[in-house]
């Protein structure tokens, strides 16, 4: 199950919520609401209307507003989201197959799709290093995801990235993926490649938590709370 959203107000951006046939929607193992099976895909105002239309009483409104609030663009789904099996090489030229070659029990995977995304990735790196030091079995990776191209083009791109990173540990944890982007994005329920995505992926490939864009205080707090629940239940 993908991690839940938190905040203090409903965001006007689009949200995706699935209330399963059991009548319960879940986020981080916290029940949000009950009701008939229904799919709500809308902005905040439409979601409020849809909540009423499927029979949620007013008493459910506070719980809904408390938990279903993204600044971090988390997605709740009735089905598991699995990281697809892909191959790439890290900047130390080690060939890797993911997710099986992720080292951690839990892995923070930062997906970037364009060179301009590096500034967004950099906002996550200090926290990623802190969490690696704090939690045994936690590892962080940068995954540049690039549309398939010739081997010569791949060599130039990888050589340029390698030359710009002096830290061997960072080169080991930077894995370039050359692949067909659309199916990869679809498998991970990513609408487009306009921003970066950070995901916590376990050893089976299950996406346990996710966020998009630059790290902010809300996303940092939500990630740390998720990890506390995983390591110190």
N, C-alpha and C positions, 0 to 999 in steps of 0.2 A: 504494500500500500504506500502510495506516495505521501509525503509529509503534509501536515495540515497548514492552513493559512491562519495568521493571527493579525490582530490590529484592534483599533477602536472605532472604526467607521467603515461603512461599505464603500468600496472604491467604485468609481464610475466606469472603469474598464470592464471588458467582457470577462465573464467567469464561466467555468464549466463545472457542473456538479451532477453527480449521478446518485440518486437515491435508489438503492437496489430493491429487488423483489421482497427481501426480508423487511423492508420498511425502515432501514437504518442506513444513514450515511456515516462513514467513519473517516477520521483524520488523526493520525498518530494515536490510534486506539482510543480516541475520545469520541463518544457518540454525539453527533451534532443535532439531529432531529429525527423524527419518525414521520411516516406517511406513506402514501401509495407510491409505487414505482413511477418515477417521473424524471425527465431530463430538462434541466434548466440551463440554457445557454443564452445569456443576455447581459445587459448592463444592470446596474444596481436597481433602478426603478422597475424594470421589467421583472427582475428576480423577485422583488417584493410582491408584485402582482401575482406572479406564478405561485409563490408560496401560499397565498390566500386561495388561489384557484384549485390547488390540489388538497385543500382541506386542513392546512396547518392552522391551528388556533393561534391567537395573539400571544399566548404564553410561550410559544416556541420562538418568537421573534428575538428576544434577548440572546438566547443560545446561538441562534443563527448569526446574529450580528457579532457576537463575541468571537466565534471561531472561523467564520467563513470570510475572512478579510485579508486580501492579499496586498501588501505592497510587494510581495516576493513572487507573485505569479505561480504559486503552487497549484497543482492540478489533482483533484480527487477523482478516482476512477473505480468502477466496480471490478475491473479486471486488473491483474498485475501488469506493470510495465517492466519489460525485461530489456536490458542493454543488448543490442544485437551482436552476434559474433562477427568480429572484424579483425583484420590484420594490419599491422603497421610497424614501423621501426622507430625506436627512440633516437635521440640525437647522439647517442653513443654507438649507433649502428646495430643495436641488438634488435632482432626480429621478434615481434611479440604478437600473440593472439589474445584479444580481449573478448569477454571480461576475465577469462581463466587466468591470465598472467598478471592481473592486478595483485599486488602483494598483500594488501590489507584485508582484515576481516570486514572492515568498512572502508570505502575509498571515496574521497572527494574528487570528482571528475569534472574538470572545467573545460567545456567545449567552446572553441572559438572558430569562427568561419571566415574571417577576413583579417587582413593585416591590421586594419584600423581597430580591431577588437582588443589589441594587446593592452591598451590603456584600461579597458574594463577588466581584463584578466588580472592586471597588476593590483587592482583594489582587493582581490581575494587572497593574494599570496601571503601577506603577513599573518592573517588569521589562520591560513592553512598550515603554515609552519608552526604556529603556536599549538594548534590542535594535534599535529603529529607528535610534538614533544609531550603533550599532556596525556594522550590516550594510546596505550599499547595496541598494536594491530590496526592503527588508523594511518592511511597513506593518502597523499594528494598528488594528482596528475594534471598536467595541461595537455589537452588534445586539440591541436590544430586540425580542423576537418576541411579538406580541400578536394574539390572536384577532380576526378581521375584525369591524369595527363601523362605525357611521355616520361620515360625513365630519365631522360636528360633534364627535363624540366623539374622533376622531383629532386634530382641531384643538386641543381642550382638552388632550389628553395631550401632544402635541408642544409646545404653548406652555408647559406646566408644566415639561417637561424643559429647554426652551430657556432659560427664565428662571433655572433653577438652575445653568446652566453658562456661566461668563463667558469661558472660553478658546475662541477661535474655532476653533483647531485641533481641539479635542475635539469641538466641535459638527459640524465637517466630517466627522469620523471616527465619529460616532454616527448610525447609519442605522436608522430605525424600520421594522419590517416588520409590516404588518397582513395576515394571511393565515389560511388554514385550517390550524390547528396540526397536527392528526394526520397528514396526508400529509407535511408538512414534516419532522416528527420521524421518521416511518417512512423517508423517503428518506435520512436521515442516521444511521439505526440508533440513534436515541435512544429509550430505552424509555419515558421520561416526562419531564415538565417540572419535576420537583421540585428540580433544581439547575441550575447553569450548566454550559456546555460551552465549552472553548477548543479551537480547531482551527487548524491551519496548512493553508491552502488555496492551491494554486498558480493560475497564470493560466488553466489549463484547467478549473478547478473541482475538481481531484482533492484529496481530503483526505489530506494526507501524515502528519499527526500529530494526536493528540487527547488531551484530558484532561477531567476533570470536577471540579466543586467548587472550593473555595478553593485558591489556589496554596499549595503547601507546598514544602519543600526538595527532595523527591524529584522532583516535577513540574518545578520550575525547573531542576534538574540535567539531567533527561531532555530538556527542550526545548533547553537550551543545547548539549547534546551533539548533538542532531539538527541544529541549525543549523550547528555547527562542521563536521559531516559534509557539509552542503549547500554551504557557502561555502568550506571549506578541506579538500577531500577529500585 
